[in-house]
């Protein structure tokens, strides 16, 4: 088991590389979903403002 973790002295680099890869993969998965929520909220707010303007302009 220790040999697997040590990997001939390169274990730290190898496992750190895996950790960075999976962290970037997770961020790459989550970031667009968070951005989508933000954009949907902005679009909904803009639609409400536009609806208020159009209903207020015509009596």
C-alpha positions as CSV (number, residue, x, y, z in Angstrom):
1,X,0.0,0.0,0.0
2,X,2.8,2.4,0.8
3,X,4.4,1.7,-2.6
4,X,1.2,2.7,-4.3
5,X,1.1,6.0,-2.4
6,X,4.8,6.7,-2.8
7,X,5.0,5.7,-6.5
8,X,8.8,5.6,-6.6
9,X,9.2,9.0,-5.0
10,X,6.7,10.7,-7.3
11,X,3.6,10.1,-5.3
12,X,3.2,13.6,-4.0
13,X,3.3,15.0,-7.6
14,X,1.0,12.3,-9.0
15,X,-1.6,12.5,-6.3
16,X,-1.5,16.3,-6.3
17,X,-2.0,16.2,-10.1
18,X,-5.1,13.9,-9.6
19,X,-6.5,16.3,-6.9
20,X,-6.0,19.3,-9.1
21,X,-7.6,17.6,-12.0
22,X,-10.7,16.5,-10.1
23,X,-11.0,20.0,-8.5
24,X,-10.9,21.6,-11.9
25,X,-13.4,19.1,-13.2
26,X,-15.8,19.8,-10.3
27,X,-15.5,23.6,-10.8
28,X,-16.0,23.1,-14.6
29,X,-19.2,21.2,-13.8
30,X,-20.6,23.6,-11.1
31,X,-19.6,27.1,-12.5
32,X,-21.9,27.0,-15.6
33,X,-24.9,25.9,-13.5
34,X,-24.3,28.8,-11.0
35,X,-24.0,31.2,-13.9
36,X,-27.2,29.9,-15.5
37,X,-29.1,30.6,-12.3
38,X,-27.7,34.1,-12.2
39,X,-28.6,34.8,-15.8
40,X,-32.1,33.4,-15.4
41,X,-32.7,35.7,-12.4
42,X,-31.4,38.7,-14.4
43,X,-33.7,37.8,-17.3
44,X,-36.7,37.4,-15.0
45,X,-36.0,40.8,-13.4
46,X,-35.6,42.5,-16.7
47,X,-38.9,40.9,-17.9
48,X,-40.7,42.2,-14.8
49,X,-39.3,45.7,-15.3
50,X,-40.3,45.7,-18.9
51,X,-43.8,44.5,-18.0
52,X,-44.2,47.2,-15.4
53,X,-43.1,49.8,-18.0
54,X,-45.5,48.6,-20.6
55,X,-48.4,48.3,-18.2
56,X,-47.7,51.7,-16.7
57,X,-47.4,53.5,-20.0
58,X,-50.8,52.5,-21.4
59,X,-53.7,53.4,-19.0
